[in-house]
Amino acid sequence: MNSARDIKRRIKSIGNTKKITRAMEMVSAAKMRRSVASVLSIRPYAHSAWNVLMNLADSIDSQKEGLLLVREVKNILIVVIAANRGLCGSFNAQVAKKIKDELTNPVKLKINKIGNKKNDEFLADNTEEVRVDFITVGKKSEVMVKRLGKEIIATFPELTYLPKIEDVRAVTKIIINEYLEKKYDKVAVIYTDYISAINQQTKIRQILPVSKLDLEKQIAEMDVLADSVGLNSAKIEYEIEPSRKEVLECIFPRLIEMQIYHAILESNASKESSRMLAMRNATDAAGEMADGLTLAYNQLRQAKITQEIAEISAGKATLEG
C-alpha cells in the first residue's frame, strides 16, 4: 500500500466483504438445519424400506428379470447430484473429482455389484470400451459433465433444495424406462453423504440392477441410527399376496425413488454444511486481514507522526542555533 488512504479504503472494502460472508453464513446455517432435519427424518423410512428388500433376499436371488436382470455392462447411466451455485467449499470439487475417478477406471465401473464374486470378476475381466451417459441434478453437475464431453440425457437444475418425493418421480421414471428398454446395463448415483457438519463423503451407489451388496452397505451405515430410534433389523418372514413377482414389481420402483430422494437430501445437507463452513472461514479470514491492515495503517500513521515531530524538533533547533 502506498498511503494511509489506500489502506483505509482497503480496510473498508474488507469490512463490507466480512458483513456479506457473515450474512451468508447465517443463511446457510438456517438452511443446513432444515436440510439436516429433512435427511434425519427420512433415514428411518429409508432404512425400513431397504430392510424389507433384504428380508425378501430369496426373491431377489430367484427372480432374474426386469429390474433384477443382470446384463454384461456396456452402457452405464450415472445420476450426478451437485449444487446450483458455488461458494460451498470443496463440495462441488469433490463431486467433480469422483466423476473423473470413476471415468478413469472403467473396469471397476463396469462391475455389477450383485453380491456374487464370481460374476463380478467375470464382468470386470471384460475390457471392452464402456459408454457412460449422465443425468444431472443441479447446475454445477451439468457444467462438470459438459466439461468432460459426456452425453447428458436429462437435467434437473432446480431439484437441489428440499424437494418433495413427487419431484423425484420424473428422474425415477427415466431411469426405470431406460433400463427396461435395455439402453443401459447399469445405473448408479454419485452424491455426497452427510455424516456431520464438518464431515461429508462423496460416494457412488449402484441403483440398477437392484444390488443386495449396496443395500447391505446402506443399511449398515444406518444401523446406529436404526438402534437409536428402535428399528428392528432382524430377519422377518412375510406372507406375500398376491404373488412375489407382483409385489416386487411394485416395491422396486419405490425403492429406486427412495434411493434418489435420499441421495438428494443427503447432498443438500452436505452442501449447506460445506457452505456454512466456507462462509465462516471467509469471515474469519476477512477479520484477520482487516486486523493486519489496521496494524499496518496504525504503523504508517505513527511513522508520519514521528516524522512530523522530528521535523518540528529540527526546525526549532535551527531557529535556536
Beta strands, then each sheet from edge to edge (+ up, - down):
strand 1: 75-81
strand 2: 131-137
strand 3: 152-156
strand 4: 186-196
strand 5: 199-208
sheet 1: 3+ 2+ 1+ 4+ 5-
end
